[in-house]
Structures are given as C-alpha cells and as structure tokens.
C-alpha cells in the first residue's frame, strides 16, 4: 500500500459553539468516523490544523485536555479568510482537522512541583489544555497559581471557567485587566500582567512557570520571573506563530536548526535562548 496522505484531514462535526469574547469562539469538535475517534489520542501542548473547506486551514492549539474524551476543542479569533470561514459555521456543520502535531508539555516530570500559569488575552487557550490536564490530575501537583489578563473585561476568554477556577480551593487565580478596561462591577485586579506577577511574588523553589501571551507581555514578564529567581530551564512557553503545514515540509516555521512544528511548539526559555534572535 502507498503511504497515507499526510495532508488529508479528519472530518469533524461541530458539537458546540461558545462565544468567548468579541470575535472569539470555541468549537467543540467530534469525529465523524467513530473508528478514528476511538483510535485517536493526543497529549497536552500539541496542535492541529483546522479547515474551513474552500477557505483553507489555520494552525491552532488543541485547547481541551487529553483527559476529556470524545471530543477536542479549539479557540480562535476571527482575523482572516480561514477564521472567517470557520466563524460562519454552525453547530452540526463539518470542518477538517489534521493532527496532533508537535511536542508536549512534560507534565509527568512535574509531579510534586508547584505550577505557575501566566497568560494574556487570546493566548490562554494553549495553557487551558495544560491547566485542565493538571487539575484532572490534581494529586500530582502542589500549589497551582494562574495569572491571566486581558485588555478589558469583555476580552477575557473562558469566563465561565475563570469563575470555576476562582471558586476552587486548590487553585489561586489572579485575574486582571489593563487600566481602563475594568467595568463598575469588576472585582478582579487592574494592571498589566507583569506587574500582577511581581506583586504575587511567587516562589521559584520547586516551581514550573508556563508563559503564553502577546510578545510584549512575554518580553516584560520574563525579566520579572528572572528577578524572582526562576531559571530559564524552569520556564516554558508554546509557539504557534508562523506554522503552516504542521509537518516540517514548507519551512515557514524554520528558525536556525529548529522547525517549530516538529521540535516545538513547546520550548523552555533555555531552549529559546539558543534560537536566533527573531524568536
């Protein structure tokens, strides 16, 4: 038999659509082929390519946890032709999915450690997969702290889950919005994410930090973590920008000796420091 077509997507039926924020939706996707559904697995940190047939495909993380069976979820912002095509879909419509691709967050190595999640805006979805994976395996870990911020209250994604995390006694959630983005009934923090991290003053001892957000947020947060004593080996992030084919063929995500779609998207800061300055 000839090799299978690596570009052939699975057919996925949209089981649920959640409006997260202006222009931001979450799709719950279920395999049309039951055999594919039972055989398919992934680990947190991996990504896929999602198709709106006739419009193309775009790269997003798998935003759900591998502990949640029977479906996968993706969250996207409508910003171009493909995401506009996806945004036009309704519950019951069929889209395409290729994956899983890439490496993973090594949560098995983090047993017994404290976890610090730091996310900004639409960059919470990659960490949402890890957060739920770790919460579903809660006995593996010590303290879990989540620092999440957005430009405004309206821009916060997963609002129903933020409320659930806020009410959990085994999670410390610090939710913030930029100055001017608060509403009269807002009870969370007001301030940029790096400032909130510094105010929280998390201990670096036996702690893994996961950072994902806009480039400027990451740029300003990393010095804060260094000041607090976090080492480059203890800081993780995930890169989705510039990936196109997902399988190392097109070269779009190539930087130095690394292909993000094959060697990533999960990197430690120590690994990123070995890549060219453009990353």
Long-range contacts (C-beta under 8 A, 24 or more apart in sequence): 6-247, 7-98, 7-245, 8-98, 9-49, 9-51, 9-57, 9-96, 9-97, 9-98, 10-36, 10-40, 10-96, 10-97, 10-98, 11-94, 11-95, 11-96, 12-72, 12-94, 12-95, 12-96, 12-97, 13-92, 13-93, 13-94, 14-89, 14-90, 14-91, 14-92, 14-93, 14-94, 14-95, 15-71, 15-91, 16-91, 17-89, 17-90, 17-91, 20-75, 20-157, 20-158, 20-159, 21-122, 21-150, 21-154, 21-155, 21-156, 21-157, 22-154, 22-155, 23-77, 23-78, 23-79, 23-87, 24-75, 24-76, 24-77, 24-78, 24-122, 24-157, 25-75, 25-76, 25-78, 25-86, 25-87, 26-63, 26-73, 26-74, 26-75, 26-157, 26-158, 27-73, 27-74, 27-75, 27-76, 27-86, 27-89, 27-95, 28-64, 28-71, 28-72, 28-73, 29-71, 29-72, 29-73, 29-74, 29-95, 29-97, 30-70, 30-71, 32-94, 37-70, 41-66, 41-100, 42-66, 42-72, 42-99, 42-100, 43-100, 43-104, 43-105, 44-104, 44-105, 44-107, 44-129, 44-130, 44-133, 45-102, 45-103, 45-104, 45-105, 45-126, 45-129, 45-130, 45-238, 45-265, 45-266, 46-99, 46-100, 46-101, 46-102, 46-103, 46-104, 47-99, 47-100, 47-101, 47-102, 47-240, 47-243, 47-246, 47-261, 47-265, 48-72, 48-74, 48-97, 48-98, 48-99, 48-100, 48-101, 48-246, 49-96, 49-97, 49-98, 49-99, 49-101, 49-246, 50-74, 50-76, 50-82, 50-86, 50-95, 50-96, 50-97, 51-82, 51-95, 51-96, 51-97, 51-98, 52-82, 52-85, 52-86, 52-88, 52-89, 52-95, 52-96, 53-94, 53-95, 53-96, 54-85, 55-81, 55-82, 55-84, 55-85, 55-86, 56-81, 56-82, 56-85, 57-82, 57-96, 57-98, 58-82, 58-83, 58-86, 59-240, 59-243, 59-244, 59-246, 60-125, 60-240, 61-125, 61-126, 61-129, 61-238, 61-240, 61-265, 62-99, 62-100, 62-129, 63-125, 63-126, 63-128, 63-129, 64-128, 64-129, 64-132, 65-129, 65-130, 65-132, 65-133, 65-136, 66-129, 66-133, 67-132, 67-133, 67-136, 67-137, 68-132, 68-136, 72-97, 74-125, 75-122, 75-125, 75-128, 75-157, 77-122, 98-246, 99-246, 101-246, 101-247, 101-261, 101-262, 102-246, 102-260, 102-261, 102-262, 102-264, 102-265, 102-266, 103-263, 103-264, 103-265, 103-266, 104-266, 105-130, 105-133, 105-210, 105-236, 105-238, 105-266, 107-133, 107-134, 107-137, 107-140, 110-134, 110-140, 110-141, 110-208, 111-140, 111-141, 112-140, 112-141, 112-142, 112-206, 113-141, 113-142, 113-206, 113-207, 113-208, 114-141, 114-142, 114-143, 114-144, 114-145, 114-202, 114-203, 114-206, 114-207, 114-208, 115-141, 115-142, 115-143, 115-144, 115-145, 115-207, 115-208, 115-210, 116-145, 116-147, 116-202, 116-207, 116-208, 116-209, 116-210, 117-144, 117-145, 117-146, 117-147, 117-148, 117-209, 117-210, 118-147, 118-148, 118-193, 118-197, 118-209, 118-210, 118-211, 118-212, 118-213, 118-221, 119-146, 119-147, 119-148, 119-149, 119-211, 119-212, 119-213, 120-148, 120-149, 120-150, 120-193, 120-212, 120-213, 120-214, 120-217, 121-149, 121-150, 121-151, 121-155, 121-157, 121-213, 121-214, 121-217, 122-157, 123-212, 123-213, 123-214, 123-217, 124-148, 124-157, 124-158, 124-212, 125-157, 126-212, 126-238, 126-240, 127-210, 127-212, 127-238, 128-158, 128-161, 130-210, 131-165, 135-168, 135-170, 135-171, 138-170, 142-206, 143-172, 144-170, 144-171, 144-172, 145-171, 145-172, 145-173, 145-174, 145-200, 145-202, 146-171, 146-172, 146-173, 146-174, 147-174, 147-176, 147-193, 147-196, 147-197, 147-200, 148-173, 148-174, 148-175, 148-176, 148-193, 149-175, 149-176, 149-177, 149-178, 149-189, 149-191, 149-192, 149-193, 149-196, 149-217, 150-177, 150-178, 150-181, 151-177, 151-178, 151-181, 152-177, 152-178, 152-180, 152-181, 152-182, 153-177, 153-181, 153-182, 153-183, 153-186, 155-181, 174-200, 192-217, 192-220, 193-217, 193-220, 193-221, 194-220, 194-221, 194-223, 194-224, 197-221, 197-224, 197-225, 197-228, 198-224, 198-227, 198-228, 201-228, 202-228, 203-228, 203-229, 204-228, 204-229, 204-230, 204-231, 204-234, 205-229, 207-234, 208-234, 208-235, 208-236, 209-234, 209-235, 209-236, 210-235, 210-236, 210-237, 211-235, 211-236, 211-237, 212-237, 212-238, 222-269, 231-270, 232-268, 232-269, 232-270, 232-273, 233-268, 233-269, 233-270, 234-268, 235-268, 235-269, 236-266, 236-267, 236-268, 236-269, 237-266, 237-267, 237-269, 237-272, 238-264, 238-265, 238-266, 238-267, 239-264, 239-265, 239-267, 239-279, 240-265, 255-279
